[in-house]
Amino acid sequence: MKSVSGKDFARLLEKKGWQLKRVKGSHHVYVKPGNPARISVPIHGNQPLKIGLQKHLMKLAEIEDEEL
């Protein structure tokens, strides 16, 4: 699996229809109409997301490995 930064993951979420709801510190919270999940993406410059967190966020957002 390719590791991506928080910024890149946030861009991918926006392409998939997720909308930025709010920002608290370095965490950007995304929501999608019709989906009860909220996704909080930590954006720390260009640092890559940790693998476990990235897998969890991908599962919530229904993003496949090929889309990264």
DSSP file (Angstrom, degrees, kcal/mol; ACC not computed):
  #  RESIDUE AA STRUCTURE BP1 BP2  ACC     N-H-->O    O-->H-N    N-H-->O    O-->H-N    TCO  KAPPA ALPHA  PHI   PSI    X-CA   Y-CA   Z-CA
    1    1 A M              0   0    0      0, 0.0     2,-0.3     0, 0.0    65,-0.0   0.000 360.0 360.0 360.0 136.6    0.0    0.0    0.0
    2    2 A K        -     0   0    0     63,-0.2     2,-0.4     1,-0.0    66,-0.0  -0.625 360.0-131.5 -79.6 132.3    1.2    3.4   -0.9
    3    3 A S        -     0   0    0     -2,-0.3     2,-0.3    45,-0.0    47,-0.1  -0.702  27.5-170.3 -85.4 134.5    1.6    5.9    2.0
    4    4 A V        -     0   0    0     -2,-0.4    45,-2.9    45,-0.1     2,-0.1  -0.860  21.1-112.3-123.8 158.4    0.1    9.3    1.4
    5    5 A S  B  >  -A   48   0A   0     -2,-0.3     4,-2.2    43,-0.3     5,-0.2  -0.385  32.7-108.7 -81.5 166.0    0.2   12.6    3.3
    6    6 A G  H  > S+     0   0    0     41,-1.0     4,-2.3     1,-0.2     5,-0.2   0.875 119.6  54.7 -61.4 -38.3   -2.8   14.0    5.1
    7    7 A K  H  > S+     0   0    0     38,-0.5     4,-2.1     2,-0.2    -1,-0.2   0.932 109.7  45.7 -61.2 -46.9   -3.1   16.8    2.4
    8    8 A D  H  > S+     0   0    0      1,-0.2     4,-2.0     2,-0.2    -2,-0.2   0.888 112.4  50.8 -65.3 -39.1   -3.2   14.2   -0.4
    9    9 A F  H  X S+     0   0    0     -4,-2.2     4,-2.3     1,-0.2    -1,-0.2   0.892 108.6  52.2 -66.1 -38.6   -5.8   12.1    1.4
   10   10 A A  H  X S+     0   0    0     -4,-2.3     4,-2.1     2,-0.2    -2,-0.2   0.902 108.7  50.6 -63.5 -41.2   -7.9   15.2    2.0
   11   11 A R  H  X S+     0   0    0     -4,-2.1     4,-1.8     1,-0.2    -1,-0.2   0.906 110.0  50.5 -61.8 -41.5   -7.8   16.0   -1.7
   12   12 A L  H  X S+     0   0    0     -4,-2.0     4,-1.6     1,-0.2    -2,-0.2   0.898 108.3  52.4 -64.2 -41.3   -8.8   12.4   -2.5
   13   13 A L  H  <>S+     0   0    0     -4,-2.3     5,-2.4     1,-0.2    -1,-0.2   0.917 108.0  51.1 -60.1 -43.1  -11.8   12.7   -0.1
   14   14 A E  H ><5S+     0   0    0     -4,-2.1     3,-1.1     1,-0.2    -1,-0.2   0.861 107.5  53.0 -65.1 -35.1  -13.0   15.9   -1.8
   15   15 A K  H 3<5S+     0   0    0     -4,-1.8    -1,-0.2     1,-0.2    -2,-0.2   0.839 106.3  54.8 -64.8 -32.5  -12.8   14.2   -5.2
   16   16 A K  T 3<5S-     0   0    0     -4,-1.6    -1,-0.2    -3,-0.2    -2,-0.2   0.374 129.2 -94.4 -85.3   4.7  -15.0   11.4   -3.8
   17   17 A G  T < 5S+     0   0    0     -3,-1.1     2,-0.2     1,-0.3    -3,-0.2   0.492  77.3 140.7 100.3   3.5  -17.7   13.8   -2.7
   18   18 A W      < -     0   0    0     -5,-2.4     2,-0.4    -6,-0.2    -1,-0.3  -0.566  38.9-146.3 -78.9 145.1  -16.7   14.4    1.0
   19   19 A Q  E     -B   31   0B   0     12,-3.5    12,-2.5    -2,-0.2     2,-0.5  -0.911  17.7-113.8-117.1 140.3  -17.1   18.0    2.2
   20   20 A L  E     +B   30   0B   0     -2,-0.4    10,-0.2    10,-0.2     3,-0.1  -0.596  34.4 176.9 -71.6 117.7  -14.9   19.8    4.7
   21   21 A K  E     -     0   0B   0      8,-3.2     2,-0.3    -2,-0.5    -1,-0.2   0.895  58.0 -25.7 -88.9 -48.4  -17.2   20.4    7.8
   22   22 A R  E     -B   29   0B   0      7,-1.2     7,-2.8     2,-0.0     2,-0.4  -0.981  48.7-131.5-160.9 166.5  -14.7   22.1   10.2
   23   23 A V  E     -B   28   0B   0     -2,-0.3     2,-0.5     5,-0.2     5,-0.2  -0.997  16.7-179.1-128.7 128.9  -11.1   22.4   11.1
   24   24 A K  E >   -B   27   0B   0      3,-2.5     3,-1.8    -2,-0.4     2,-0.4  -0.915  67.0 -51.8-128.8 104.3   -9.9   22.1   14.7
   25   25 A G  T 3  S-     0   0    0     -2,-0.5     0, 0.0     1,-0.3     0, 0.0  -0.548 121.8 -19.8  67.8-122.7   -6.1   22.7   15.0
   26   26 A S  T 3  S+     0   0    0     -2,-0.4    17,-3.1    -3,-0.1     2,-0.5   0.330 117.2  97.3 -99.8   7.1   -4.5   20.4   12.5
   27   27 A H  E <   -BC  24  42B   0     -3,-1.8    -3,-2.5    15,-0.2     2,-0.5  -0.864  56.3-160.4-103.6 124.8   -7.4   18.0   12.1
   28   28 A H  E     -BC  23  41B   0     13,-2.5    13,-3.0    -2,-0.5     2,-0.5  -0.898  10.2-149.5-103.2 126.6   -9.8   18.5    9.2
   29   29 A V  E     -BC  22  40B   0     -7,-2.8    -8,-3.2    -2,-0.5    -7,-1.2  -0.855  13.5-167.1-103.7 124.5  -13.2   16.9    9.6
   30   30 A Y  E     -BC  20  39B   0      9,-3.2     9,-2.5    -2,-0.5     2,-0.3  -0.861   6.2-176.2-112.9 144.1  -15.1   15.7    6.5
   31   31 A V  E     -BC  19  38B   0    -12,-2.5   -12,-3.5    -2,-0.4     7,-0.1  -0.914  11.9-151.2-131.4 160.6  -18.7   14.6    6.1
   32   32 A K  E >   - C   0  35B   0      3,-0.6     3,-2.3     5,-0.6   -14,-0.1  -0.994  29.1-110.3-134.6 127.4  -20.6   13.2    3.2
   33   33 A P  T 3  S+     0   0    0      0, 0.0    -2,-0.0     0, 0.0     0, 0.0  -0.306 105.9  18.0 -56.3 132.9  -24.4   13.7    2.7
   34   34 A G  T 3  S+     0   0    0      1,-0.2     0, 0.0     2,-0.0     0, 0.0   0.390 106.4  98.0  85.8  -3.4  -26.2   10.4    3.2
   35   35 A N  E <   -C   32   0B   0     -3,-2.3    -3,-0.6     2,-0.1    -1,-0.2  -0.976  60.9-155.2-119.7 123.5  -23.3    8.8    5.1
   36   36 A P  E     +     0   0B   0      0, 0.0     2,-0.1     0, 0.0    -1,-0.1   0.627  64.3 102.0 -73.3 -10.9  -23.3    8.8    8.9
   37   37 A A  E     -     0   0B   0     23,-0.1    -5,-0.6    -5,-0.1     2,-0.4  -0.400  55.4-157.5 -76.3 148.4  -19.5    8.6    9.2
   38   38 A R  E     -C   31   0B   0     -7,-0.1     2,-0.5    -2,-0.1    -7,-0.2  -0.982   8.8-153.2-118.9 137.6  -17.3   11.6   10.0
   39   39 A I  E     -C   30   0B   0     -9,-2.5    -9,-3.2    -2,-0.4     2,-0.6  -0.953   3.9-162.3-117.5 123.0  -13.6   11.4    8.9
   40   40 A S  E     -C   29   0B   0     -2,-0.5   -11,-0.2   -11,-0.2    17,-0.0  -0.911   9.1-167.2-105.8 115.2  -11.0   13.3   10.8
   41   41 A V  E     -C   28   0B   0    -13,-3.0   -13,-2.5    -2,-0.6     2,-0.5  -0.897  14.5-140.6-106.7 119.4   -7.8   13.7    8.8
   42   42 A P  E     -C   27   0B   0      0, 0.0     2,-0.7     0, 0.0   -15,-0.2  -0.669  16.3-163.4 -77.6 125.3   -4.6   14.9   10.6
   43   43 A I        +     0   0    0    -17,-3.1     2,-0.5    -2,-0.5     3,-0.1  -0.905  19.8 163.3-115.3 105.1   -2.7   17.3    8.3
   44   44 A H    >   -     0   0    0     -2,-0.7     3,-1.9     3,-0.3     2,-0.1  -0.722  62.6 -81.8-121.2  77.8    0.8   17.8    9.5
   45   45 A G  T 3  S-     0   0    0     -2,-0.5   -38,-0.5     1,-0.2    -1,-0.2  -0.398  95.6 -30.6  62.4-132.7    2.6   19.3    6.5
   46   46 A N  T 3  S+     0   0    0     -2,-0.1    -1,-0.2   -41,-0.1    -3,-0.0   0.089  95.7 136.2-105.9  22.2    3.7   16.6    4.1
   47   47 A Q    <   -     0   0    0     -3,-1.9   -41,-1.0     1,-0.1    -3,-0.3  -0.485  58.4-114.9 -68.3 137.2    4.1   13.9    6.7
   48   48 A P  B     -A    5   0A   0      0, 0.0   -43,-0.3     0, 0.0     2,-0.1  -0.399  29.3-107.4 -71.5 150.7    2.6   10.6    5.6
   49   49 A L        -     0   0    0    -45,-2.9   -45,-0.1     1,-0.1     2,-0.1  -0.436  41.4 -98.4 -69.6 150.2   -0.3    9.1    7.6
   50   50 A K     >  -     0   0    0      1,-0.1     4,-2.7    -2,-0.1     5,-0.2  -0.451  34.1-117.9 -68.5 148.0    0.5    6.2    9.7
   51   51 A I  H  > S+     0   0    0      1,-0.2     4,-2.5     2,-0.2     5,-0.2   0.884 110.8  49.5 -59.7 -45.0   -0.5    2.9    8.0
   52   52 A G  H  > S+     0   0    0      1,-0.2     4,-2.0     2,-0.2    -1,-0.2   0.914 114.1  45.4 -62.6 -43.1   -3.1    1.8   10.5
   53   53 A L  H  > S+     0   0    0      2,-0.2     4,-2.7     1,-0.2     5,-0.2   0.910 111.9  52.2 -65.5 -42.9   -4.8    5.1   10.5
   54   54 A Q  H  X S+     0   0    0     -4,-2.7     4,-2.4     1,-0.2    -2,-0.2   0.911 109.7  49.0 -61.3 -43.0   -4.7    5.3    6.7
   55   55 A K  H  X S+     0   0    0     -4,-2.5     4,-2.0     2,-0.2    -1,-0.2   0.913 112.3  49.0 -62.2 -42.6   -6.3    1.8    6.4
   56   56 A H  H  X S+     0   0    0     -4,-2.0     4,-2.2     2,-0.2    -2,-0.2   0.926 112.4  46.7 -63.8 -46.1   -9.0    2.8    8.8
   57   57 A L  H  X S+     0   0    0     -4,-2.7     4,-2.3     1,-0.2    -1,-0.2   0.880 111.2  52.6 -64.9 -37.7   -9.8    6.1    7.0
   58   58 A M  H  X>S+     0   0    0     -4,-2.4     5,-2.6    -5,-0.2     4,-0.8   0.886 108.8  50.1 -64.4 -38.4   -9.8    4.3    3.6
   59   59 A K  H ><5S+     0   0    0     -4,-2.0     3,-0.5     3,-0.2    -2,-0.2   0.921 111.8  47.5 -66.1 -43.8  -12.3    1.8    4.9
   60   60 A L  H 3<5S+     0   0    0     -4,-2.2    -2,-0.2     1,-0.2    -1,-0.2   0.891 117.6  41.7 -62.7 -40.2  -14.6    4.5    6.2
   61   61 A A  H 3<5S-     0   0    0     -4,-2.3    -1,-0.2    -5,-0.2    -2,-0.2   0.489 108.9-123.5 -87.9  -3.5  -14.4    6.5    3.0
   62   62 A E  T <<5 +     0   0    0     -4,-0.8     2,-0.5    -3,-0.5    -3,-0.2   0.935  55.2 156.9  59.1  49.3  -14.7    3.3    0.8
   63   63 A I      < -     0   0    0     -5,-2.6    -1,-0.2    -6,-0.1     2,-0.2  -0.907  32.0-142.9-107.8 132.5  -11.4    4.0   -1.0
   64   64 A E    >   -     0   0    0     -2,-0.5     3,-1.1     1,-0.1     4,-0.3  -0.501  24.5-111.3 -90.2 161.9   -9.5    1.2   -2.6
   65   65 A D  G >  S+     0   0    0      1,-0.2     3,-1.4     2,-0.2   -63,-0.2   0.848 115.5  61.3 -58.6 -35.9   -5.7    0.9   -2.8
   66   66 A E  G 3  S+     0   0    0      1,-0.3    -1,-0.2     2,-0.1    -3,-0.0   0.729  94.8  62.9 -67.0 -21.4   -5.7    1.5   -6.6
   67   67 A E  G <         0   0    0     -3,-1.1    -1,-0.3     1,-0.2    -2,-0.2   0.607 360.0 360.0 -80.9 -11.2   -7.2    5.0   -6.1
   68   68 A L    <         0   0    0     -3,-1.4    -1,-0.2    -4,-0.3    -2,-0.1   0.494 360.0 360.0 -72.8 360.0   -4.2    6.3   -4.1
